[in-house]
Amino acid sequence: MKIPYLRTFILELTEEATQLRSDIEGEVANQDVHLPVMSPKLPGRFYYLFGKPIDTQGRQEELRNREKAHELYLEVKSEVESCLSYLKERREDDPYRSILSRMLYQLRHGHEAEIPTFEL
């Protein structure tokens, strides 16, 4: 509705549309017609990384101590955030990120060829 051309188009559609709620008044009766808009998303590459294991054996007291539980939470949060930032950096530098480049690689090297990825 914020784009002028689309706003005019939607208002025209609303005026032309059959009013199904003609016996109702107020805000419910004055709703604009909204057409669903879908755009398919091309399949991307899936990036994942298992971070370092966090040992929790023998740390049962941290369930009862709020400060120690918060420290454990911050440790887990830090590890997850570092893994995500690493993967985001690698994703930006990935030459085979797009489906087109992956398809071209398989055309050149055969369907069974594994598309290269980055080293950990």
C-alpha positions, 0 to 999 in steps of 0.5 A: 500500500506504500507504493503509489502504483500498487496502491492505486491498483489495489484500490481499483481491485477493491472497488471492482470486487464483489462485496461479500460483506454487504450487510456488515458495516464498519471497519470489517466491511471496508477492508481492501482486497489483498492479492497474495504475492509469492516469489520462489526462492532458489535453493541455496547451500546449507552451511553448518558447523558443530562447535566445540563440545561444552562439558556439563558433567559435574556442573549440576550446582549451576542449575541452582546458582543463578550466577553460575548458570548465567556464566554457562549460558554466556559460554554457550552463547559465545560459542554459537555466535562465533560459529555463526559469524565464521559460517557467514564469512565463509558463505560470502567467500563461497564460489559455489554459493549460487545454484547456477555455479553448482550446476555448472560445476556438476556439468563440467565434472559429472553428476556424481562429482562432489562440489568443493567446500571450504576447509575448516 
